[in-house]
C-alpha cells in the first residue's frame, strides 16, 4: 500500500466541517455507549468520587485505510485458527511438554499448570470448553520492495479476555453513521465500510454455551446465569456491558459481573458429584443462581494473583461444572511459546493439529501469516536468536515478548540487549521470552480523539479477528470434537507510528474501523 497514492487521506477539512465531524463523534459516542470510564490522569478521583463520569472512548476520527485483500484473508482463516487452538487445548500431553520448558522461568505459567493438575487429580466434571478468541495481525510490506502486495502477519493469538468486541462494533457503527451524514470524503462509501457483528456474534457464543450446559445440576434446581469475571475499578465496563445487555435482552439470560477478588465471597460449590457453581448476588442474597458459563475478563495477568486466595479462586472456578471461557488449558494454549512452536520452520505441529479439519492449502495459508519467531534456549534456533538479541544493531528489527498476556510487556529493538543484561547470566530467565521479527506495516495518516484532545499524524493499525469455538474435550488423544465454530467480527486498533504498544485499555491506542481499499 504505497503511502503516496493516499497522501491526501484523510482530507483537510474546513473549520466548519471539522467542528461538525467532531461534535457528532462526541454526541453519538456517548448516546450509543462508545465510552469508557476516565483514567485518574484525565479526571482526578477527587472530581469523580462516585465513579459516575463516562467519556468518549479513544477513537479515530476517520476509518483507517486497510487493504481489502488482507481483511478478507484474515476473516477467511479465523475458523481454522480457532480449530487449531481448540485442538492444542485438548492435547494435554503436548501442553505438558511446553509447560515443562517454562516452569523454571515463568512461575505464573507453572502455577496455572498446577491448578490444572489439582483439578485433574480430583477429576474434571465439565467436558465442554468455550473459546472467545482473537487473532491479531498487522499488514506487512517489506520497505525494500514497496511494489509487492501487502500481506498479513500474526502478532499474537488471544485465548483469554479478548476484549473490545463491544466497542469495536460501536466504532464501526459510528463511522458508518458519519458517512450517512456527509461528514466524510467520497473515498469512503458504504461498500468500503464492512459491517461488524462482534456484539451479536460474541453474545451468541456465550448463549450457545449457556444452552449446551443443560439444566440445573443442583439438588434443588436453581435459575441459571452467566457470570462475567471482571477486574475491580474496570474502566472498560461499557465494552463488556454491550455483551451482557445483549445476553439479557436478546437471549433472556441473567448475567452478572463479579470482580476476580470477590469470587470466593459470592460463589460456592455444594457437596455434590456434579459440583455446580452457585452465585449468590450480594444485592439479592435470597435468590442464588447456578452459573452455566464463567467468562473471564480478568485473571490473565500475574498482577491479579497477589495472594493464595487468588489462586484458590481460580481453582474453585476450574473444578466447578460451569463452562469456562477459557479453561486453564485454553489459557495456557495462548502462551507465546505455543506461537513460537507453531511458527518454527518445518514445524510438524500445525499439520498435525489440523489434520482432518483443514486442507493442505489452508494450512499453508496459516503458515504464511507467521512472522519469524525464535526461542531463547539452547537449541540451534535459540543460538541464532541469542546472537541477534544481544547485538544492538541486529536486534533493531526485533521485539522480545514474554509468555504472558497483557499489553505493555514487550521490549523493542535496541533496548533488547540491555534488558537481557539486566536479567543476568542465568539463561533460564531468558527462556521465558521469545524473539519475534518486527512486522513492517505501511504508514497511513489519521486523527485520534483521546481524553478530549485530537492528535493527527502517521498511524499504524492492528486488525483482530474474533472467533467463537465450543468444543468437547473428550478423554484421550483425538477423542474431542468441535461443536460450534464461527468467525465473530473484528477489531481495528490504531496507534501513532511512534507508539510501540497498541493496547487501548493499556493507554496506547484507539479503537478504529477499516476503510477497505484495493491495492
N, C-alpha and C positions, 0 to 999 in steps of 0.2 A: 504494500500500500504506500505508494510514493506520496510523501507529505506535500510536495509541490503542487500536485493535482488539486488538493483540497486546502490550499493555503489560505483561502478566503472563508474557511469554516472554523468556527461559527461566524456569521457576518457581523460587521459593525452595525450597531443599532443607533437610531436617534435617541435622544434623552427621553422623549415621549414614549417611544416603543420599548425602551429598556425599562422604564418605570411601569409600563403596562404588563410586561412579562414578569417582573419581579413581584409586583403586588399580587398577581394571580397565583404565582407559585406559593407565596406565603399563605394566602387565604385558602386555596384549595388544599394545601397540605394539612393545615390544622382542621379543616372541615372534614377531611377524609382519613385522618389518623396516620398520615405520613409524618410521624412525630416521635420524639424521644424526650426523656426527662433530661434536663440540662445538667451538665457536669458542674461541680462546685467552682471550677475555674472560670466558668461563664457566668453563672448566677450563684453567688455565695450561699451557703446553707442558712446563714442568719437572715437572708432575704426571703428564703422559701422554706421555713421551718416545717411546714405541713406537707411538703412534697407535692404541692398542687400544680406547679407550673410545668407546662409542656411547651416545647419549641419545635420548629420545623426540623426534621432530620437533615443531616448533611446530604445535600442533593446537588446534582449538576443542573445548570440552567437549560442546557440543551442535551438531547440524546447524543451519545458519542458515536462517531463513525466506526463501523465494525464490518469486516469482510463477511459477506453473506455465506461464502463457501465454508469459512471457519465455524460460523454459528451452526450451519446445517450439519457439519461433521460432528461437532461436539454433542448436539442433540441426538444424532443417529447412534452414537456409541454409548449413550448412557445406560441403556438396558443391559448391554454386555458387561459394562463396568460393574453394575450392581450385581449381576450374576457372579462375576469374578470375586467380589468381596464377600458375598454370601457363602461362596464355596470355601474361601480362606477361613472364614469364621467357623465353618463346620469341621475343618481339618485340625483337630486338637494336636495331633502328633507333630505336624509341621510347625504350628504356632509354638509348641513347646521347644522345638529346636531354635527358633528365632529368639524366644524369650530367654533361653539359657545363655545365649550370646550376650544378652544385655543386662542380666540381673546384677552383675558385679559393678556396672557403671551407671545404671539408672534404677534407683531404688523405687521410683514411682511405678515403673513397669513391673518390677519384682513384686511390689505389694498388690498390684492389680491381679497378677497371676496367682498370688497366694489366696486371694478371695475366691477365684475360680476353683482352686484345688480344695478349698474348705467346703465349698458348696458341692463339688463333685463327690467328695467323700461322704457327705450326707445323702447325696442323691438329688439331682435336679427334678423338679416337679413340673416345669413348663418346657415343652418341646418346641414352642414357636418363638421366633425372633423377628423383630421388625427393624428394618434399616431405613432411616431417612438420611440419604447420602447426598453429598455434593462433590462433584469432581470439578476442580478449579483449573483453568487454563489461561495462558497468555498467548497472544499472537506472536509468532516468531518469524523474523525475516532477517537473514544474515546481512549486516550492513555492507559487507564486501560484495554482495550480489543483490543489489536493490531491484533488479528486474525480475527476480524469481517470485513465484506465487507465495503468499503468506501461508503458514501452516499453524496448527495449534500444538502447544507443548504443555503437558500437565505440570502444574505447580504442586498440587497435593490432592489427596483424596480424603475427604472428611467423613468420619463414621459416627461422630458424636457431636451434638449441639450444632448441627449445620444451620446456622442462623440466617436471618433476613429473608426468609420465604414470605413473610408478611409484607415487609416494606418494599421488597423488590417488585411485587405485583402492583403496589400502590404507585411507585415511581413510574412504572410503565403506563399506568392509567393517567398519571399527571401529564406525562409528555404527550400522550395521545390527546388529552383534553386541550393542552396548549396549542396543538396543531389545529384542532377544530375551531379555535377562536382566533386564528390567524396571527398567532404570536411567533410563528416560525417561518423561515425562508422556504422557497419552493423545493429545495433538495429533499426536505422532509415531507413524505407523503404517507398515507395510511398503509401503503404496501411496504414501506421501509421500517415500520414500527411493528414488530411482531407482538401478538397478544401474549400475556404472561399468566398462565393459570396456576401459579405456585400456591396461592392461598387455598383454592378449592382442591387442588391435587394432593397437597400435603395433608390437609384435613381429611380427605377421603382415605388416605393411607392409615391415619390413626383410627378412623371409623371402621375400616376394614379389619384391622387388628382387634378392635373392640368387639366386633361381631364374631370373629374367629375364636375369641376367648370362651364363648358359650355362656351358659347360665351360671348363676352364683354357686360357688363351691363351699359356702359357709353352711354350718349345720342348720341355722335358721336363715333362709335366703335373704340377702341384702340387696338394696338397689346398687346398680353398677355405675362406675365413673372412670374417667381418665384423669391421671394425675400428672401435672407438669412439675418437674423438679427444677427449681429456679435458684438463682443467686440472690442473696439479700441485697437490698438497695439497688435493684436492677434498673439501669437507665434505658434498656431496650425493651421495656414492657409492652409497648404498643405492637411491636413486631410479633410478639407471642400472642397478644390478645386477638389479633386478626384470625389466628388459627383456632384459639379456644372459643371465640364467639361463633365462628362458622360451625364448629362441632356442636355447639349448643343450639344454634338457631336453625341450621340446615339438617343436622343429623340427630337432634334431640338427645344429645349425650351430655350429662352433667360433667363439668370439667372444673378442676380446682388447681390452684397454684400452691406449691409447698416449698419453702426455702430448704435447701440442702441441709442446713444446720438444724432444722426442726423435724427431720424425718422420724427420729426415734421418739419425739414428744407426741406426735399426732398419728402415728401408724402402729398397728400391732399385727402379729401373725398368731392366730389362735392355735392351740394344740390340736392339730389335725393333720392327717397324712396328705391332705391337699394343699395345706399351707396358704390359704387365701390371705391377701394383704388387705387389711381393713384400715380405712382412713376415717378418722373422726374429726370433722371440721370444728375448729375451736369456736367458731361463731354459732355452731348448732350441735353441741355435743350429744344431743339426744337422737341424732339422725346419722348413724355411721353408714359408710359406703364401702363396697368391695371394689378394689382397684383392678381394672382389666389391663391397663397399659400404663407403664411408667415412662414418660417422655422426658429424657434428660436434656435440659438446657443449662445444666450445671454439672459439676463433678468431673470435669475433664482436665483440670489443672492441679498440679501438686499443691498450689497455694490454698486449695479448698480442703485439704486433708491435714489439718494442723493438730489433730488430736486423735487418740484411739477411737473416740466416739464417731468421728467422721468415717473411719474405716468400718466400724461396726454398722453404721447406717448403710453403707454400700453393700456390705454382706447381707444385711437384713433384707434389702430390696431384691438382691440377686437370688436368694434362696426361696423367695416367695413365688406364688403361682402367677403373679402379674407378668404380662408380656413386656419385656424390657426393650426400650428403643434408645440406646442399644444395650445388648448384653455385654458382660465383661469381655467375652471373646471377640465380639464385634468391635468393641472399643480398642482392644489390642491389635486387631487387624488393621487399624488406621495408623499404626506407627510408621515413621519414616523408613525404618529398616525394611518393612514389608515392601514399600515402594521401591527401595533400592534393590531388593532381591528380584523383583519383577522386571526392573529396568536393566539389569545386568545383561550385556550382550550374550546371546545364545543361551539365555536362561530357559530351562525346560518348564518352569512353573506356570507360565502364562497358558501354554497349550494344555498342560495337564489339568489345570483348574477349569478351563473352558471346553474340555473335550466333551463332545456330545451336545453342547449347548450353542456353540458359535462356530461358524465356518472358519476355515483357514484364512480366508480373505479378511474377515472381521478381526481375527486375532492379529494379523499383520497391521491392520489399521490402528488397533490399540497400541501395538508396539511402536508405531511411528509417532505416537504422541509423547513418548518418553524422552526426556532430556537425559544427558549423560549424568549418571549418579554413581558415586563410589563410596565404599565403606572406608572407615579409618581403622583398619585392623592389620593383621599380619599376612594377609593374602597378597597375591601379586597385584590385584586391583587396589588393595589398600596401600601398598608401597607407592604406587603411582599417585594415589590421592594425597598421601603424606608429602610427597615431593612437591606437589602443586600447592598444598595448603600452607606449607612452611616457607614458601617463596613469595615475597611481597609483589613481585611483578607477575608471576604466573597466577597467583590467587585472585588477581584483579577481576577476572571473568567468572568467578565462582561465588557461591553462597554456602555457608555452613549452617546446617539445620539440626536442632536437637530432635529426639524421638517424639516428644510430646506435642499435644495440640496447643493452640493459642497463639495469638499474634504477639509480635514484639520480642521474639526469642532468637531470631536469626542474626547471623554475623556475616557481613558483606565485604567482598573484595579484599583490599589491602589490610583490613583490620583482622583478618583471619589469623595470620601468623602470630600477632601479639596475643590474641585470645588463647591460642593453643599454648603459648609460652606460659600464660597465667595458669593454665591447667596443670602445669608441671610436667615432669618426666614420666609420670605414671600413664602409660599408653592405654590402660584400661578405661580411663576417663575419656580418652579420645573416641573410643568405640561407641560412646553414647551419642555420636553425631554422624551425619552423612554429609558428603561434599557433592554439591549439585552444580552443574554448569549453568551459568546465568542465562536466562532466556532474554532475547533481544527484541523487544516489541517495538514496532514503528510508533512514532510520536504523532499525536494529533493535538488539537487545542480545544479547550473548553473552559467554562467558568463554574466554580463551585461555591455554593452558598453554605456557609458553616458558621454557627454561632452568630448569625445576623450579619456577617461580613461576606462579601463576594471577592474571590480571588480568581484571576484569569491567567492562563498560561498554558504551557505544554503539559499534557497529561498522558498517562498510560492506563489501560484498563485490564481487569482480570475477570474473566467470564466463568461463572459457576453454573453447572447444570445439576439440577436436583433429580434424584431418583427415589422411588418408593419400592421397597422389596420386602415381602413377607415370606418367610421360609420355615420349613420344618427341619429341625436339626437331625433327627433320627439317631440311631445307635449304631456306631461303627462307620468306617470309611465308605462313602458312596451311598449311604442309606438316606440322607436327607433329600429334600426336594424344594424347589422354589414354587410357591403357591400363587403369588401375585408379583408383578414387576412392571413398572411403567415409568417413563420419563415424566417429570413433575414440575416443569417450569425452569426458570433461570434467574440468576443474579448477576448484574454487572456492577463491579466496584471500580471506581476510578480514583486515582490519586495524582498529585502533582509529580512530574517527572523526577523531581529531586528527592521525593519521599521513597524510602526503600520498602517500608511495610505498607500493606494495603488494607488492614483491618479497619472497618468503620467504627465498631464499638471500641476498639483499642485507641481510637483518636487519630487515625492516619488518613482515611479515605472518605468517599462519599458514595451513596447509592445512585445508580445511573441506569439507563436503559440503552439498548443498541439502536442505532440508525443503520440498517443494513445496506451495504453498497457492494456493487460488483467491481472487482479489481482484476 
